[in-house]
Amino acid sequence: MFCSLRARLPIVALGILYGLAALGLFAIAASVQASAQDQRQNTPGEFDYYVLSLSWSPSFCEESEERGNSGRSQQSQCGGRPFAFVVHGLWPQYEHGFPEYCQRPSPRLDRNIMTSMLDLMPAPGLIYNEWDKHGTCSGLGDRAYFETIRKARAGIKIPAEYLQLNEAKTIAPADVEDAFVKINPGLTAAAIAVTCNRTRLSEVRICLSKDLQFRPCEEIDRRGCRRDQVTMPPMRGG
């Protein structure tokens, strides 16, 4: 038995060496891949496409109230004005993942630019945050970035049934997507996704090329809402 064990030791040792070698090669390959990605990671202007995120404001306001949030941004968006879909942001994206906070500290956003965007993004804190987190990754200056947001939003038509929603509406996410596709020529189901938070519709996300043309985005679509039905709370104020 002792001799048999001694005979097997080299084989076991050889197996361990092979295993260690394989792990080493895997680690080297992973390191090379990570290094290749890091060459572009968070480099301003180096991304593949944009996501224009349109938030259903009544859902945001109900969720903020449930969490007990009552800051100035919530008050400005959730007060008396009847907001429907508002711009959450225009986000540079990679085919897999996304950059963020590409300049630290970020260049200070001019207050006049912030106030000029309140008709589309009705919360000062949101505008400042979007510039810091996403705008700095666009490769554009602050004025050009927010002009691009305005241009992107102007290129999207909102279905008429969501312009004046006075009563809560229960709807399938796919029906919301279909309504946007129907009214926006060139938009396909592969370029739009609805997101939800618990039982409410949260956002409609539309994928755009750098020159703001509709384009497919598998990763965004894959992360869309999978519920059969969601609720759209009614608009506030009036």
C-alpha positions in Angstrom: 0.0 0.0 0.0 2.9 2.4 0.9 4.5 1.7 -2.5 1.3 2.3 -4.3 0.8 5.7 -2.6 4.3 6.7 -3.6 3.7 5.7 -7.2 0.6 7.9 -7.3 2.1 11.0 -5.9 3.8 12.2 -9.1 0.5 11.9 -10.9 -1.4 13.9 -8.3 1.4 16.5 -8.3 1.3 16.7 -12.1 -2.5 17.2 -12.0 -2.0 20.1 -9.5 0.6 21.7 -11.8 -1.7 21.4 -14.8 -4.5 23.0 -12.8 -2.3 25.9 -11.6 -1.0 26.4 -15.1 -4.6 26.6 -16.4 -5.6 29.1 -13.7 -2.5 31.2 -14.6 -3.5 31.3 -18.3 -7.1 32.2 -17.4 -5.9 35.0 -15.1 -3.6 36.3 -17.8 -6.4 36.2 -20.4 -8.8 38.0 -17.9 -6.2 40.6 -17.2 -5.6 41.3 -20.9 -9.4 41.5 -21.5 -9.8 43.9 -18.5 -6.9 46.0 -19.7 -8.4 46.2 -23.2 -11.7 47.4 -21.8 -10.0 49.9 -19.4 -8.5 51.7 -22.4 -11.9 52.9 -23.2 -13.7 52.7 -19.9 -15.0 56.1 -18.8 -13.1 57.9 -21.6 -15.2 61.0 -22.6 -16.8 60.6 -26.0 -15.8 57.0 -26.5 -19.1 55.0 -26.4 -21.4 53.2 -28.8 -24.8 54.8 -28.5 -27.2 56.8 -26.4 -30.2 55.8 -24.3 -32.9 58.5 -24.0 -34.7 57.8 -20.8 -38.3 59.2 -20.4 -39.6 58.9 -16.9 -43.3 58.7 -16.1 -43.4 61.5 -13.6 -46.5 60.4 -11.6 -44.8 57.0 -10.8 -41.6 58.8 -9.7 -43.7 61.1 -7.4 -45.7 58.3 -5.8 -42.5 56.3 -5.1 -40.8 59.3 -3.7 -43.7 59.9 -1.3 -43.6 56.2 -0.2 -39.9 56.5 0.6 -40.5 59.7 2.5 -38.4 61.8 0.1 -39.5 65.5 0.2 -36.4 67.4 -1.0 -36.5 70.4 -3.3 -36.1 68.4 -6.4 -39.1 66.2 -5.5 -41.2 69.4 -4.7 -40.4 71.0 -8.0 -41.4 68.0 -10.0 -44.2 66.7 -7.8 -46.0 69.9 -7.0 -48.8 71.5 -8.9 -47.7 71.1 -12.5 -49.2 68.1 -14.4 -46.1 66.4 -15.7 -46.4 63.3 -17.8 -43.3 61.8 -19.4 -40.2 63.9 -18.5 -36.6 63.4 -19.6 -34.6 61.5 -17.0 -31.4 61.6 -19.1 -29.5 60.9 -22.2 -27.0 58.2 -21.3 -23.9 57.2 -23.3 -23.7 53.4 -23.5 -21.4 50.6 -24.5 -22.7 47.6 -26.2 -22.2 46.0 -22.8 -22.3 48.3 -19.8 -21.9 52.1 -19.7 -19.5 54.8 -18.7 -20.2 57.2 -15.8 -18.6 60.1 -14.0 -16.0 60.5 -16.7 -14.5 63.6 -15.2 -13.7 64.0 -11.5 -14.4 66.6 -10.4 -16.8 67.4 -13.2 -16.8 70.8 -14.8 -19.3 73.1 -13.0 -22.6 73.3 -14.9 -23.7 76.8 -15.7 -26.8 77.7 -13.7 -28.4 79.3 -16.8 -28.1 76.0 -18.7 -29.8 74.3 -15.8 -32.7 76.7 -15.7 -33.1 76.4 -19.5 -33.8 72.7 -19.2 -36.5 72.8 -16.5 -39.3 72.4 -19.1 -37.9 68.9 -20.0 -36.2 67.9 -16.7 -38.3 69.5 -14.0 -35.8 69.1 -11.1 -32.6 71.1 -10.7 -30.9 68.3 -8.8 -31.6 65.9 -11.6 -30.1 68.2 -14.2 -26.9 68.7 -12.2 -26.6 64.9 -11.5 -27.2 64.0 -15.1 -24.4 66.3 -16.2 -21.9 64.9 -13.6 -22.8 61.2 -14.2 -23.6 61.0 -17.9 -22.9 64.4 -19.6 -19.2 64.2 -18.8 -19.0 61.0 -20.7 -20.5 62.4 -23.9 -17.4 64.2 -25.0 -19.5 67.3 -25.4 -19.4 70.6 -23.5 -22.3 71.3 -21.1 -24.2 73.5 -23.5 -23.8 71.1 -26.4 -24.8 68.1 -24.3 -28.1 69.7 -23.1 -28.8 70.9 -26.6 -28.4 67.3 -27.7 -30.9 66.2 -25.0 -33.3 68.7 -26.3 -32.8 67.6 -29.9 -33.2 63.9 -28.9 -36.4 64.6 -27.0 -37.8 66.7 -29.9 -37.4 63.7 -32.2 -39.7 61.5 -30.1 -43.5 61.7 -30.3 -45.4 60.8 -27.2 -48.6 58.8 -27.9 -51.7 61.0 -27.4 -53.2 58.7 -24.7 -50.2 59.5 -22.4 -50.3 63.3 -22.8 -53.3 63.8 -20.5 -53.8 60.8 -18.3 -56.3 61.8 -15.6 -57.1 58.4 -14.3 -54.8 55.5 -13.3 -54.3 53.1 -16.2 -53.4 49.4 -16.1 -51.5 48.3 -19.2 -49.1 45.8 -20.6 -45.6 47.1 -21.1 -45.6 45.7 -24.6 -48.6 47.8 -25.4 -46.8 51.0 -24.3 -43.9 50.0 -26.6 -46.2 49.3 -29.5 -47.9 52.8 -29.0 -44.5 54.5 -29.3 -43.4 52.4 -32.2 -46.6 53.1 -34.1 -46.3 56.9 -33.8 -42.5 57.2 -34.4 -41.5 56.2 -37.9 -38.3 54.2 -37.9 -38.6 53.1 -34.3 -38.7 49.3 -33.8 -39.4 47.1 -30.8 -35.6 46.3 -30.7 -34.8 49.9 -30.0 -37.2 50.6 -27.1 -37.8 49.1 -23.6 -40.2 49.8 -20.8 -38.9 49.6 -17.2 -41.1 49.1 -14.1 -40.7 49.3 -10.3 -42.8 46.9 -8.5 -46.3 47.4 -10.0 -45.8 50.8 -11.7 -44.4 51.8 -15.1 -41.2 53.7 -14.4 -39.6 54.7 -17.7 -39.6 54.3 -21.5 -36.0 54.0 -22.8 -35.2 54.6 -26.4 -31.9 53.8 -28.0 -30.3 56.3 -30.4 -27.1 56.4 -32.4 -24.6 59.2 -31.8 -26.4 61.2 -34.5 -29.7 60.5 -32.8 -31.1 57.9 -35.2 -33.1 54.9 -33.8 -31.0 51.8 -33.4 -31.4 48.4 -31.7 -29.9 47.7 -28.3 -30.1 44.2 -27.1 -28.8 44.8 -23.6 -31.4 47.6 -22.8 -34.2 45.5 -24.3 -33.1 42.5 -22.2 -33.4 44.5 -19.0 -36.9 45.7 -19.7 -40.0 45.1 -17.6 -41.2 41.5 -17.6 -44.5 42.0 -15.8 -47.7 41.2 -17.7 -49.4 44.4 -16.4 -48.2 47.7 -14.9 -50.0 50.7 -13.5 -49.6 54.3 -14.8 -50.7 56.6 -12.0 -52.6 59.7 -13.2 -51.0 63.1 -13.8 -50.9 65.5 -10.9 -52.2 69.1 -10.6 -53.8 70.8 -13.5 
